[in-house]
Amino acid sequence: MLAAVRSAVLEGVDGRIVTVEVHVSRGLPGYTVVGLPDAAGRESRERVRAALLSSGLEYPQQRVTVNLAPASVRKTGAGLELGVALALTCAAGGLPSGVLDRVAVLGELGLDGAVRGVVGTVALVDALARTGVEHVIVPAENASEAALIPGVAVRVARTLGELHACLKGEAPWPDPPDPPPTIAAAPEGDEPLDLADVRGLTHARRALAIAAAGAHHLLMVGPPGVGKTMLARRLPTILAPLDRAAALEVTKIHSAAGTNRGPALRIDPPFRQPHHSASMVSLVGGGTGRVRPGEVSLAHRGALFLDELPEFPVHALESLRQPLEERVVRVSRASGTIEFPADFLLVACANPCPCGRDENACKCGDVQRTRYARRLSAPLLDRFDLRIKVEAAGTEPGESSAVVAARVATAVARQQARLRGTPWRRNAHIPAGALERYLALGDEAHEAWVGQCLVRQLTGRGAARIRRVARTVADLDDRTEITAADVDRAAWMREDLW
């Protein structure tokens, strides 16, 4: 007999639909898995057999062939095992015919018949919901996470024996999962962070607000202890919260990466801070076996903070150039290309030289300073909209995070209203070809923009970037028109750092 059940595997951060087909026929007892399974899939025979016997169910002493369709796609992970066990039982006559119609199944099996959780439940259930299934059976530990996806009923599986009884109508289904929380609070350290903690640094604080409002990449250069890192770590306190669509997108990525903080919907923008020893693969994604998202994808719709930027491997930094420009990462392998989302705000800090001292105390030679500066290529530096020098200046307290966050949220709302119906959400996303349409300049502002481009000898990319920053400056000041002062301020925040 033949039985089939729908399931899914992870492909990048998205779910890929897999149909588990099981054929039981006469012949010498045997178990064959086809359809490009990985090592975990090939080992499923023993886990499925032990789980069935431990649950008091019959394992057919016949020839068993398991096909994972489509056969051209490699299947990774053990999340198909529950589907294999149910299809095998149905093919052997242990379940009524048709009981698995319009039902999808996810789960790994223990030798005792326990149903264990899988990684990427949000992405997998989202993919299955798009195929029109009515119910999805998931492990108990993934049930609340699966309930984040609308349009599909979630059924809980705790053990294979209990699930078998529920499918036959001999036992009631376990209680459905509680509705997951819609707010995931940002993690807190020893004490809450606030921009009011930062004294002085008015110029840098202003740049941070502009970066948060318009999604402009920011590079801060200054001596150690001046407050660069302290300021950057307070960026999450002023970022605008995610809407539900973006929150679900972020939650799906972190679910696929296994970094979810429980089943809650993450409405706080992610903030990632990898160490400067991070490799290129850990930053942009990849790896052997299943291709996994990197830090730039985990920071999607949020911020990526790179402290001590020149200390990162040069090839890792250069790998950021394409994601910064296109907001996606494409990882190519012999089997195909996987695309990861990477729409993030990059904030980076650096010292002016290897020793980090100010100009009067610096003992670095010209060769050392040049070698240090050359670790950051001109094309990479050109992708920072804001490049500022941070110097200790003033001790007056600044505005609190709540005040700045309110102003940032208003500026973001202005941009979203202006860009509604376009593929862009922030000023930094507007391509050069659409500048005249969405970032129009008056005569004085245009003259100031041309003058700044000539004086600073800006590239075409740099010229477009100061125009976008000028628009964000006007949005933060709640003004409709871009003035010459806005253009000048944007140009002042694009300094030559070395």
C-alpha positions in Angstrom: 0.0 0.0 0.0 1.0 3.6 -0.5 0.5 6.5 1.9 1.7 10.2 1.8 1.8 13.1 4.2 2.9 16.7 3.8 5.8 18.1 5.7 8.6 20.7 5.2 12.3 21.3 5.6 14.4 24.4 6.0 16.0 26.0 3.0 17.9 29.1 4.2 15.3 30.9 6.3 12.3 29.6 4.4 10.3 26.4 4.5 10.5 24.0 1.5 7.4 21.7 1.1 8.3 18.0 1.2 5.8 15.2 0.5 6.7 12.1 2.4 5.6 9.0 0.4 5.8 5.5 2.0 5.2 2.3 0.0 4.9 -1.0 1.8 5.1 -4.1 -0.4 5.7 -7.8 -0.3 9.3 -9.0 -0.3 12.2 -9.4 2.0 12.1 -7.0 4.9 14.0 -3.8 4.1 13.9 -0.1 4.5 15.1 2.3 1.8 15.0 6.1 1.8 15.3 8.0 -1.5 15.0 11.7 -2.3 18.4 13.1 -1.4 18.2 12.7 2.5 21.2 13.8 4.6 22.8 11.6 7.2 20.0 12.3 9.7 17.4 11.3 7.1 19.2 8.1 6.3 19.4 7.3 10.0 15.7 7.7 10.5 15.1 4.0 9.9 16.2 3.0 13.3 14.5 5.9 15.2 11.2 5.3 13.4 11.4 1.5 14.1 12.2 2.0 17.7 9.6 4.7 18.2 6.9 2.5 16.7 7.8 -0.5 18.8 8.1 1.5 22.0 4.7 3.0 21.4 3.1 -0.4 21.0 2.5 0.0 17.3 3.4 -2.5 14.6 6.4 -2.2 12.4 5.7 -4.0 9.1 8.1 -6.9 8.3 7.9 -6.1 4.6 9.7 -4.1 2.0 9.4 -0.4 2.9 10.4 2.4 0.5 10.3 6.0 1.7 10.5 8.8 -1.0 11.0 12.4 0.0 9.7 14.5 -2.9 10.8 16.5 -4.7 13.7 14.2 -5.3 15.9 17.0 -6.7 16.1 18.9 -3.4 18.4 17.8 -0.6 16.6 17.2 2.7 18.3 18.2 5.9 17.4 17.5 9.5 15.3 15.0 11.4 12.0 16.9 11.2 10.5 14.5 8.7 10.6 11.5 11.0 7.1 11.9 12.5 5.7 12.2 9.0 7.5 9.0 8.0 6.2 7.1 11.0 2.6 8.2 10.4 2.7 7.5 6.6 4.3 4.1 7.3 1.6 3.2 9.8 -1.1 4.4 7.4 0.4 2.4 4.5 0.5 -0.7 6.7 -3.2 -0.3 7.6 -2.7 0.9 11.1 -4.6 4.2 10.4 -7.8 4.8 8.5 -7.5 5.8 4.9 -7.7 9.6 4.3 -6.9 10.5 7.9 -3.8 12.4 6.7 -5.5 14.3 4.0 -5.0 18.2 4.3 -2.8 17.5 7.3 0.9 18.5 7.6 3.3 16.9 10.1 6.5 18.1 11.7 8.6 16.5 14.4 11.6 14.4 15.3 11.2 11.1 17.1 12.9 9.8 20.2 13.5 6.0 20.6 10.8 6.0 23.3 8.2 7.4 20.9 8.5 11.0 22.3 8.0 13.7 19.7 10.8 16.2 19.9 10.9 19.8 18.7 12.4 21.1 15.4 14.2 24.2 14.4 12.5 26.8 12.2 8.9 26.0 13.2 7.6 29.5 12.2 9.2 29.3 8.7 8.0 25.7 8.2 4.4 26.3 9.3 4.3 29.5 7.2 5.3 27.5 4.1 2.8 24.8 4.9 -0.1 27.3 5.5 0.4 28.6 2.0 -0.3 25.2 0.5 -3.8 25.2 1.9 -3.5 22.5 4.7 -6.1 22.7 7.4 -4.2 21.3 10.3 -0.5 21.1 11.1 0.7 18.6 13.8 3.8 19.9 15.6 5.7 18.9 18.8 4.4 20.3 22.0 7.5 22.5 22.5 6.9 24.2 19.1 3.1 24.6 19.4 3.0 28.2 20.6 5.6 29.2 18.0 3.5 27.5 15.3 0.4 29.4 16.5 2.0 32.7 15.3 1.0 31.7 11.7 -2.6 32.6 11.0 -4.9 30.5 8.8 -3.9 27.0 10.0 -5.1 25.0 13.1 -2.3 23.7 15.3 -2.5 20.3 16.8 -0.1 19.2 19.5 1.9 15.9 19.4 3.6 14.8 22.6 4.1 11.1 21.9 3.7 8.9 18.8 1.3 6.5 20.7 -0.9 9.4 21.8 -0.9 10.9 18.4 -1.9 7.6 16.8 -4.9 7.3 19.2 -6.0 10.9 18.4 -5.9 10.3 14.7 -8.0 7.1 15.1 -10.5 9.0 17.3 -9.8 6.8 20.3 -8.5 9.8 22.4 -9.2 13.5 22.5 -6.6 15.9 21.1 -4.4 17.7 23.7 -5.4 21.3 24.5 -4.4 23.7 21.7 -1.5 26.1 22.6 -2.2 29.4 24.3 -2.1 32.4 22.1 1.5 33.5 21.9 2.4 37.0 23.3 2.6 39.7 20.7 5.3 41.7 22.4 8.8 40.4 23.0 10.6 42.8 25.3 14.2 43.6 24.5 16.7 41.9 26.8 18.0 44.0 29.6 21.5 44.0 31.1 22.4 44.9 34.7 20.6 48.2 34.3 18.4 49.8 31.7 20.2 51.8 29.0 19.2 55.4 28.2 20.7 58.1 26.0 20.5 60.4 29.0 23.4 58.5 30.4 25.7 60.0 27.7 27.1 63.4 28.6 28.0 65.8 25.9 28.8 64.3 22.4 26.0 66.4 20.9 27.2 65.9 17.3 27.5 62.1 17.8 24.0 61.9 19.4 22.5 63.8 16.5 24.2 61.4 14.1 22.8 58.4 16.0 19.3 59.8 15.8 19.6 60.4 12.0 20.9 56.9 11.5 18.0 55.5 13.5 15.4 57.6 11.6 16.6 57.1 8.1 18.4 53.7 8.3 21.7 55.4 7.4 24.8 53.4 8.1 27.0 55.2 10.7 30.8 55.0 11.4 32.2 56.7 14.5 36.0 57.2 14.9 37.5 58.5 18.0 40.0 57.7 20.8 39.2 54.9 23.4 36.9 56.0 26.2 35.4 58.9 24.4 31.9 57.2 24.4 31.6 55.6 21.0 30.6 52.1 22.2 28.4 53.6 25.0 26.5 55.6 22.4 26.1 52.7 19.9 24.8 50.3 22.6 21.9 52.7 23.2 20.8 52.6 19.6 18.1 50.0 20.3 16.4 52.3 22.8 15.5 54.8 20.0 14.7 52.5 17.1 11.1 52.4 15.9 9.2 49.2 16.8 8.4 46.7 14.1 4.9 46.4 12.6 3.3 42.9 12.7 4.5 41.9 9.2 8.1 42.9 9.9 7.9 41.3 13.4 6.7 38.0 11.8 9.5 38.2 9.3 12.1 38.7 12.0 10.7 36.0 14.1 10.8 33.6 11.2 14.5 34.3 10.6 15.4 33.8 14.2 13.3 30.7 14.4 15.2 29.2 11.4 18.5 30.1 13.0 17.5 28.7 16.4 18.0 32.0 18.2 14.3 32.7 19.2 13.7 33.9 22.7 10.7 31.7 23.2 7.4 31.7 21.2 6.8 35.4 21.4 6.4 37.6 18.4 9.5 39.9 18.3 8.4 43.5 17.8 11.7 44.9 19.1 14.2 45.4 16.3 17.1 43.0 16.7 20.5 44.3 17.7 23.5 42.1 16.9 27.0 42.7 18.2 29.5 40.0 16.9 33.1 39.9 18.2 35.8 41.2 15.9 37.1 37.7 15.5 34.0 36.7 13.6 34.6 34.9 10.3 33.1 35.8 6.9 30.6 32.9 7.1 29.4 33.9 10.6 28.8 37.4 9.3 27.1 36.8 5.9 25.9 33.2 6.3 26.8 29.9 4.7 28.5 26.8 6.1 28.6 23.2 5.3 25.5 21.1 5.3 22.5 23.3 5.8 23.3 26.9 4.8 22.6 29.1 7.8 21.9 32.8 8.1 24.7 35.0 9.3 24.8 38.1 11.6 23.6 40.4 8.8 20.5 38.4 8.4 19.9 38.0 12.2 20.1 41.8 12.3 17.4 42.1 9.5 15.0 45.0 10.3 17.3 46.0 13.1 20.9 47.0 13.7 24.3 45.4 13.4 27.0 46.9 15.7 30.7 46.2 14.8 33.0 47.5 17.4 36.7 47.9 16.6 35.8 47.7 12.9 39.4 47.6 11.5 40.2 44.6 13.7 37.7 42.4 11.8 39.2 40.2 9.0 39.5 42.2 5.8 37.8 39.6 3.7 34.9 39.5 6.2 34.5 43.3 6.0 34.6 43.3 2.2 31.9 40.6 2.1 29.5 43.3 3.6 29.7 45.5 0.6 27.0 43.7 -1.4 24.5 43.3 1.5 24.9 47.0 2.5 24.0 48.0 -1.1 21.3 45.4 -2.0 20.0 44.5 1.5 20.1 40.8 0.6 22.8 38.0 0.8 23.1 35.4 -1.9 25.0 32.3 -0.9 25.9 30.2 -3.9 26.6 26.5 -3.8 26.9 23.8 -6.4 23.3 22.7 -5.6 21.9 26.3 -6.1 21.7 29.8 -4.6 20.0 30.7 -1.4 19.0 34.3 -0.7 18.9 35.6 2.8 17.3 39.0 3.8 19.8 41.5 5.1 18.0 44.8 5.5 19.9 46.1 8.5 21.4 49.3 9.9 25.2 49.1 10.3 26.8 51.1 13.1 30.5 50.7 13.5 33.2 52.2 15.8 37.0 52.5 15.2 40.1 54.1 16.8 42.0 56.7 14.7 45.2 54.5 14.8 46.4 51.2 16.2 47.4 52.6 19.6 44.2 54.5 19.9 45.7 57.6 21.5 44.9 61.2 20.5 47.2 63.0 18.1 49.4 64.5 20.8 50.1 61.2 22.5 50.1 58.9 19.5 53.4 57.0 18.9 52.3 55.2 15.8 54.5 55.7 12.7 53.1 56.8 9.3 53.5 53.2 8.0 51.5 51.8 10.9 48.7 54.4 10.6 48.5 53.8 6.8 48.4 50.1 7.2 45.6 50.4 9.8 43.6 52.8 7.7 43.9 50.6 4.6 42.1 47.8 6.4 38.9 49.7 5.5 38.7 50.0 1.7 37.4 53.1 0.0 34.4 51.2 -1.4 33.4 50.0 2.0 33.8 53.5 3.6 31.8 55.0 0.7 28.8 52.9 1.9 28.6 54.7 5.2 26.1 57.5 4.9 27.4 59.1 8.1 31.1 59.2 9.0 32.0 61.3 12.0 34.8 61.9 14.4 33.9 61.6 18.1 35.8 63.8 20.5 35.2 64.5 24.2 33.2 67.7 24.3 30.9 69.0 27.0 29.4 67.3 30.0 25.8 68.5 29.7 23.1 65.8 29.9 21.3 65.2 26.7 17.8 64.1 25.8 16.5 60.8 27.1 15.9 57.8 24.9 12.1 58.3 25.2 12.3 61.8 23.8 14.6 60.9 20.9 12.6 57.7 20.1 9.4 59.7 19.8 11.0 62.1 17.3 12.5 59.1 15.4 9.1 57.4 15.3 7.5 60.5 13.8 10.3 60.8 11.2 9.8 57.1 10.3 6.1 57.6 9.9 6.7 60.5 7.5 8.9 58.3 5.4 6.5 55.4 5.3 3.7 57.7 4.3 5.8 59.3 1.5 7.0 56.0 0.2 3.8 54.1 0.5 3.2 52.0 -2.6 6.9 51.7 -3.4 9.4 48.9 -2.6 11.2 51.2 -0.2 10.6 52.0 3.5 13.3 54.5 4.5 15.2 57.4 3.0 18.3 55.3 2.8 16.6 52.8 0.6 15.6 55.2 -2.2 17.7 54.4 -5.3 19.6 57.1 -7.2 17.2 57.0 -10.1 14.3 58.1 -7.8 16.0 60.9 -6.0 14.3 63.7 -8.1 10.9 62.2 -7.5 11.1 61.6 -3.8 13.9 63.8 -2.6 13.3 67.0 -4.6 15.5 70.0 -3.8 14.7 73.7 -4.1 17.0 76.0 -5.9 19.0 77.0 -2.8 19.2 73.4 -1.6 20.2 72.1 -5.0 23.0 74.7 -5.3 24.3 73.7 -1.8 24.2 70.1 -2.8 26.1 70.6 -6.0 28.6 72.8 -4.2 29.2 70.2 -1.5 29.7 67.5 -4.1 32.3 69.6 -5.9 34.2 70.7 -2.8 34.3 67.3 -1.3 34.9 65.5 -4.6 32.1 63.0 -3.8 31.4 60.0 -5.9 28.0 59.5 -7.4 27.2 57.2 -4.5 28.4 59.7 -2.0 26.4 62.5 -3.6 23.2 60.5 -3.4 23.9 59.6 0.2 24.2 63.1 1.5 20.9 64.0 -0.3 19.2 61.1 1.5 20.6 62.2 4.8 19.4 65.7 4.2 15.9 64.4 3.7 16.1 62.6 7.1 17.4 65.7 8.8 14.3 67.5 7.5 12.1 64.6 8.6 13.5 64.8 12.2 12.8 68.5 12.3 9.2 67.8 11.0 9.7 69.8 7.8 8.4 69.1 4.4 11.1 70.9 2.3 14.8 70.1 2.3 16.8 73.3 3.0 20.4 74.3 2.2 21.2 74.0 5.9 20.0 70.3 5.8 22.3 69.6 2.9 25.2 71.3 4.6 24.6 69.3 7.8 24.4 66.1 5.9 27.7 66.9 4.2 29.4 67.8 7.5 28.5 64.3 8.8 30.4 62.7 6.0 33.9 63.5 7.0 37.2 62.2 5.7 38.4 60.2 8.7 41.9 59.2 7.6 
